[in-house]
Amino acid sequence: MMSVAGESASRAQQLQDRVRELNERAERTSDPKERRRLHDEARRMQEQSMKEGGRAGGDGPGRGPGGRQGEFPSR
């Protein structure tokens, strides 16, 4: 059974993956309204990921090198 912190970190990772996917889709679309919608949705999910990552503790999802909030390492 996964701990609460582990479940939170897992959920935050899923949100990060979704944020990355939305941003990639936004960059591929030629429709400015759709691009904005996708970026807005990605931003909301990123904020949610940071909140959930904060509950997981440590340098979890939502924190980049140095533990700075809102910076995601590129893969």
MODELLER restraints for C-alpha pairs under 7 A, 6 or more apart:
rsr = mdl.restraints
at = mdl.atoms
rsr.add(forms.Gaussian(group=physical.xy_distance, feature=features.Distance(at['CA:5:A'], at['CA:56:A']), mean=4.66, stdev=0.5))
rsr.add(forms.Gaussian(group=physical.xy_distance, feature=features.Distance(at['CA:8:A'], at['CA:52:A']), mean=6.06, stdev=0.5))
rsr.add(forms.Gaussian(group=physical.xy_distance, feature=features.Distance(at['CA:8:A'], at['CA:53:A']), mean=6.77, stdev=0.5))
rsr.add(forms.Gaussian(group=physical.xy_distance, feature=features.Distance(at['CA:8:A'], at['CA:55:A']), mean=6.99, stdev=0.5))
rsr.add(forms.Gaussian(group=physical.xy_distance, feature=features.Distance(at['CA:8:A'], at['CA:56:A']), mean=5.54, stdev=0.5))
rsr.add(forms.Gaussian(group=physical.xy_distance, feature=features.Distance(at['CA:9:A'], at['CA:53:A']), mean=5.90, stdev=0.5))
rsr.add(forms.Gaussian(group=physical.xy_distance, feature=features.Distance(at['CA:9:A'], at['CA:56:A']), mean=5.52, stdev=0.5))
rsr.add(forms.Gaussian(group=physical.xy_distance, feature=features.Distance(at['CA:9:A'], at['CA:60:A']), mean=6.75, stdev=0.5))
rsr.add(forms.Gaussian(group=physical.xy_distance, feature=features.Distance(at['CA:9:A'], at['CA:61:A']), mean=6.76, stdev=0.5))
rsr.add(forms.Gaussian(group=physical.xy_distance, feature=features.Distance(at['CA:12:A'], at['CA:49:A']), mean=4.77, stdev=0.5))
rsr.add(forms.Gaussian(group=physical.xy_distance, feature=features.Distance(at['CA:12:A'], at['CA:52:A']), mean=5.72, stdev=0.5))
rsr.add(forms.Gaussian(group=physical.xy_distance, feature=features.Distance(at['CA:12:A'], at['CA:53:A']), mean=5.62, stdev=0.5))
rsr.add(forms.Gaussian(group=physical.xy_distance, feature=features.Distance(at['CA:12:A'], at['CA:61:A']), mean=5.96, stdev=0.5))
rsr.add(forms.Gaussian(group=physical.xy_distance, feature=features.Distance(at['CA:13:A'], at['CA:61:A']), mean=6.16, stdev=0.5))
rsr.add(forms.Gaussian(group=physical.xy_distance, feature=features.Distance(at['CA:15:A'], at['CA:45:A']), mean=6.30, stdev=0.5))
rsr.add(forms.Gaussian(group=physical.xy_distance, feature=features.Distance(at['CA:15:A'], at['CA:49:A']), mean=5.67, stdev=0.5))
rsr.add(forms.Gaussian(group=physical.xy_distance, feature=features.Distance(at['CA:16:A'], at['CA:46:A']), mean=6.52, stdev=0.5))
rsr.add(forms.Gaussian(group=physical.xy_distance, feature=features.Distance(at['CA:16:A'], at['CA:49:A']), mean=6.43, stdev=0.5))
rsr.add(forms.Gaussian(group=physical.xy_distance, feature=features.Distance(at['CA:19:A'], at['CA:42:A']), mean=4.68, stdev=0.5))
rsr.add(forms.Gaussian(group=physical.xy_distance, feature=features.Distance(at['CA:19:A'], at['CA:45:A']), mean=6.22, stdev=0.5))
rsr.add(forms.Gaussian(group=physical.xy_distance, feature=features.Distance(at['CA:19:A'], at['CA:46:A']), mean=6.20, stdev=0.5))
rsr.add(forms.Gaussian(group=physical.xy_distance, feature=features.Distance(at['CA:22:A'], at['CA:38:A']), mean=5.75, stdev=0.5))
rsr.add(forms.Gaussian(group=physical.xy_distance, feature=features.Distance(at['CA:22:A'], at['CA:39:A']), mean=6.86, stdev=0.5))
rsr.add(forms.Gaussian(group=physical.xy_distance, feature=features.Distance(at['CA:22:A'], at['CA:42:A']), mean=5.75, stdev=0.5))
rsr.add(forms.Gaussian(group=physical.xy_distance, feature=features.Distance(at['CA:23:A'], at['CA:38:A']), mean=6.69, stdev=0.5))
rsr.add(forms.Gaussian(group=physical.xy_distance, feature=features.Distance(at['CA:23:A'], at['CA:39:A']), mean=5.92, stdev=0.5))
rsr.add(forms.Gaussian(group=physical.xy_distance, feature=features.Distance(at['CA:23:A'], at['CA:42:A']), mean=6.40, stdev=0.5))
rsr.add(forms.Gaussian(group=physical.xy_distance, feature=features.Distance(at['CA:26:A'], at['CA:35:A']), mean=4.45, stdev=0.5))
rsr.add(forms.Gaussian(group=physical.xy_distance, feature=features.Distance(at['CA:26:A'], at['CA:38:A']), mean=5.48, stdev=0.5))
rsr.add(forms.Gaussian(group=physical.xy_distance, feature=features.Distance(at['CA:26:A'], at['CA:39:A']), mean=6.31, stdev=0.5))
rsr.add(forms.Gaussian(group=physical.xy_distance, feature=features.Distance(at['CA:27:A'], at['CA:35:A']), mean=6.88, stdev=0.5))
rsr.add(forms.Gaussian(group=physical.xy_distance, feature=features.Distance(at['CA:29:A'], at['CA:35:A']), mean=6.22, stdev=0.5))
rsr.add(forms.Gaussian(group=physical.xy_distance, feature=features.Distance(at['CA:49:A'], at['CA:61:A']), mean=6.92, stdev=0.5))
rsr.add(forms.Gaussian(group=physical.xy_distance, feature=features.Distance(at['CA:49:A'], at['CA:62:A']), mean=6.19, stdev=0.5))
rsr.add(forms.Gaussian(group=physical.xy_distance, feature=features.Distance(at['CA:50:A'], at['CA:61:A']), mean=6.60, stdev=0.5))
rsr.add(forms.Gaussian(group=physical.xy_distance, feature=features.Distance(at['CA:50:A'], at['CA:62:A']), mean=4.50, stdev=0.5))
rsr.add(forms.Gaussian(group=physical.xy_distance, feature=features.Distance(at['CA:53:A'], at['CA:60:A']), mean=5.45, stdev=0.5))
rsr.add(forms.Gaussian(group=physical.xy_distance, feature=features.Distance(at['CA:53:A'], at['CA:61:A']), mean=4.95, stdev=0.5))
rsr.add(forms.Gaussian(group=physical.xy_distance, feature=features.Distance(at['CA:53:A'], at['CA:62:A']), mean=5.95, stdev=0.5))
rsr.add(forms.Gaussian(group=physical.xy_distance, feature=features.Distance(at['CA:59:A'], at['CA:67:A']), mean=5.54, stdev=0.5))
rsr.add(forms.Gaussian(group=physical.xy_distance, feature=features.Distance(at['CA:62:A'], at['CA:69:A']), mean=5.89, stdev=0.5))
rsr.add(forms.Gaussian(group=physical.xy_distance, feature=features.Distance(at['CA:62:A'], at['CA:70:A']), mean=5.39, stdev=0.5))
rsr.add(forms.Gaussian(group=physical.xy_distance, feature=features.Distance(at['CA:62:A'], at['CA:71:A']), mean=6.49, stdev=0.5))
rsr.add(forms.Gaussian(group=physical.xy_distance, feature=features.Distance(at['CA:62:A'], at['CA:72:A']), mean=6.31, stdev=0.5))
rsr.add(forms.Gaussian(group=physical.xy_distance, feature=features.Distance(at['CA:63:A'], at['CA:69:A']), mean=4.68, stdev=0.5))
rsr.add(forms.Gaussian(group=physical.xy_distance, feature=features.Distance(at['CA:63:A'], at['CA:70:A']), mean=5.87, stdev=0.5))
rsr.add(forms.Gaussian(group=physical.xy_distance, feature=features.Distance(at['CA:63:A'], at['CA:71:A']), mean=5.63, stdev=0.5))
rsr.add(forms.Gaussian(group=physical.xy_distance, feature=features.Distance(at['CA:63:A'], at['CA:72:A']), mean=6.26, stdev=0.5))
rsr.add(forms.Gaussian(group=physical.xy_distance, feature=features.Distance(at['CA:64:A'], at['CA:71:A']), mean=4.65, stdev=0.5))
rsr.add(forms.Gaussian(group=physical.xy_distance, feature=features.Distance(at['CA:64:A'], at['CA:72:A']), mean=4.94, stdev=0.5))
rsr.add(forms.Gaussian(group=physical.xy_distance, feature=features.Distance(at['CA:64:A'], at['CA:73:A']), mean=5.73, stdev=0.5))
